[in-house]
């Protein structure tokens, strides 16, 4: 049996970074968010985001999967919504259109930064870079109807 010190030394650089982020997010999580490993695999996390108060997602509990690549933090984590949500930047497969998860990723960013950005997206959608064009169109042309549908979906799928 290996001692904890021995097993720590054998961790890859990416695993050490993920462990550090886990320690940080456990002590100081972003507001209305939590995240941590699903089981024994440090590279597969589950996250919970509470719908922001000033949004049509208020009162909802949204579950996300976070999968870290082996070359993390040089490549971004893959983040997917597991809870259905009516949002122009999140499609029915749970994929998220967010620049820091794609071309604007930087190794200086953390899971906490990503979760904060997703919370921001729930408050202020980006209809000019949508994944779901019809929802973006409605967001721009009839915001009250958009917010009503988003609230209904939140009640139906996230409560």
C-alpha positions as CSV (number, residue, x, y, z in Angstrom):
1,X,0.0,0.0,0.0
2,X,1.4,3.4,-0.9
3,X,1.4,6.3,1.5
4,X,-0.5,9.5,0.6
5,X,2.8,11.2,0.0
6,X,3.9,8.6,-2.5
7,X,0.7,8.7,-4.4
8,X,0.8,12.5,-4.6
9,X,4.3,12.3,-6.2
10,X,3.0,10.0,-8.9
11,X,0.2,12.3,-10.0
12,X,0.5,14.0,-13.4
13,X,0.7,17.7,-13.6
14,X,-2.9,17.9,-14.8
15,X,-4.1,15.8,-11.9
16,X,-2.2,18.0,-9.4
17,X,-3.8,21.1,-11.0
18,X,-7.3,19.5,-10.8
19,X,-6.7,18.5,-7.2
20,X,-5.7,22.1,-6.4
21,X,-8.8,23.5,-8.1
22,X,-10.9,20.9,-6.1
23,X,-9.4,22.1,-2.9
24,X,-10.0,25.8,-3.8
25,X,-13.6,25.3,-5.0
26,X,-14.4,23.2,-1.8
27,X,-13.2,26.0,0.4
28,X,-14.4,29.0,-1.6
29,X,-17.0,28.0,-4.2
30,X,-18.4,30.5,-6.6
31,X,-21.8,31.9,-5.5
32,X,-24.7,29.5,-6.1
33,X,-22.4,26.8,-7.5
34,X,-20.8,23.6,-6.3
35,X,-18.6,21.1,-8.1
36,X,-16.5,18.0,-7.5
37,X,-15.6,14.6,-8.8
38,X,-18.5,12.2,-9.6
39,X,-16.7,9.3,-8.0
40,X,-13.1,8.2,-7.9
41,X,-12.1,9.7,-11.3
42,X,-10.6,13.1,-10.7
43,X,-11.1,14.0,-14.4
44,X,-14.9,13.6,-14.3
45,X,-16.9,16.1,-12.2
46,X,-20.5,17.0,-11.6
47,X,-21.5,20.6,-10.9
48,X,-24.7,22.3,-9.6
49,X,-25.7,25.8,-10.5
50,X,-28.6,27.5,-8.8
51,X,-30.5,29.7,-11.2
52,X,-29.5,33.4,-10.7
53,X,-32.1,35.5,-8.8
54,X,-32.3,38.2,-11.5
55,X,-33.0,35.7,-14.3
56,X,-35.9,33.5,-15.7
57,X,-33.9,30.6,-14.3
58,X,-34.4,31.6,-10.7
59,X,-35.5,28.7,-8.5
60,X,-33.9,26.1,-10.8
61,X,-31.2,23.7,-9.9
62,X,-29.1,22.9,-13.0
63,X,-26.7,19.9,-13.1
64,X,-23.6,20.0,-15.4
65,X,-21.0,17.4,-16.3
66,X,-17.4,18.6,-16.4
67,X,-14.8,16.4,-18.1
68,X,-11.1,17.4,-17.9
69,X,-8.8,16.5,-20.8
70,X,-5.5,14.7,-19.9
71,X,-3.7,17.9,-21.1
72,X,-5.7,20.2,-18.8
73,X,-5.1,23.2,-18.2
74,X,-3.7,23.6,-21.6
75,X,-7.0,22.5,-23.1
76,X,-10.4,23.6,-21.7
77,X,-12.7,21.2,-19.8
78,X,-15.7,19.9,-21.6
79,X,-18.8,21.2,-19.8
80,X,-22.4,20.0,-20.6
81,X,-25.7,20.9,-19.1
82,X,-27.5,17.7,-17.9
83,X,-30.6,19.6,-17.0
84,X,-32.7,20.9,-19.9
85,X,-32.7,24.7,-20.2
86,X,-34.3,27.1,-22.6
87,X,-31.3,29.3,-23.6
88,X,-29.9,30.5,-26.9
89,X,-26.3,29.6,-25.9
90,X,-27.1,26.1,-24.7
91,X,-28.6,23.5,-27.0
92,X,-30.7,20.4,-26.4
93,X,-27.6,18.2,-26.0
94,X,-26.4,20.5,-23.2
95,X,-23.5,22.0,-25.2
96,X,-22.6,25.5,-24.2
97,X,-21.5,28.3,-26.5
98,X,-19.0,30.2,-24.4
99,X,-15.8,31.7,-25.7
100,X,-13.7,30.6,-22.7
101,X,-14.6,27.0,-23.3
102,X,-13.3,27.4,-26.9
103,X,-11.0,29.9,-28.5
104,X,-10.6,32.2,-25.5
105,X,-9.5,29.4,-23.1
106,X,-6.3,30.1,-21.1
107,X,-4.4,27.9,-18.7
108,X,-4.8,30.7,-16.2
109,X,-8.6,30.0,-16.0
110,X,-10.1,27.6,-13.5
111,X,-13.3,25.7,-13.1
112,X,-14.5,28.4,-10.8
113,X,-14.0,31.0,-13.6
114,X,-16.0,28.7,-16.0
115,X,-18.9,28.3,-13.5
116,X,-19.0,32.1,-12.9
117,X,-19.1,32.7,-16.7
118,X,-21.9,30.2,-17.1
119,X,-23.9,31.9,-14.3
120,X,-23.3,35.2,-16.1
121,X,-24.6,33.7,-19.3
122,X,-27.8,32.7,-17.4
123,X,-28.3,36.3,-16.4
124,X,-27.2,37.9,-19.7
125,X,-27.4,35.6,-22.7
126,X,-25.3,36.3,-25.8
127,X,-27.9,36.2,-28.7
128,X,-25.2,37.4,-31.1
129,X,-23.3,34.1,-30.8
130,X,-26.2,31.5,-30.4
131,X,-26.3,27.8,-30.5
132,X,-30.1,27.9,-30.9
133,X,-31.0,30.6,-33.4
134,X,-34.7,30.6,-32.9
135,X,-34.3,31.2,-29.1
136,X,-31.8,34.0,-29.8
137,X,-34.3,35.6,-32.3
138,X,-37.0,35.5,-29.6
139,X,-34.6,36.8,-27.0
140,X,-34.0,39.9,-29.2
141,X,-37.5,40.4,-30.6
142,X,-39.8,39.4,-27.7
143,X,-37.9,39.2,-24.4
144,X,-41.1,38.8,-22.2
145,X,-42.2,35.7,-24.2
146,X,-38.6,34.4,-24.1
147,X,-38.4,34.9,-20.3
148,X,-41.9,33.3,-19.8
149,X,-40.8,30.1,-21.7
150,X,-37.4,30.0,-19.9
151,X,-39.3,30.2,-16.6
152,X,-41.7,27.5,-17.6
153,X,-38.8,25.2,-18.6
154,X,-37.0,26.0,-15.4
155,X,-40.1,24.9,-13.4
156,X,-40.6,21.8,-15.6
157,X,-37.0,20.5,-15.8
158,X,-35.0,22.1,-13.0
159,X,-37.2,22.0,-9.9
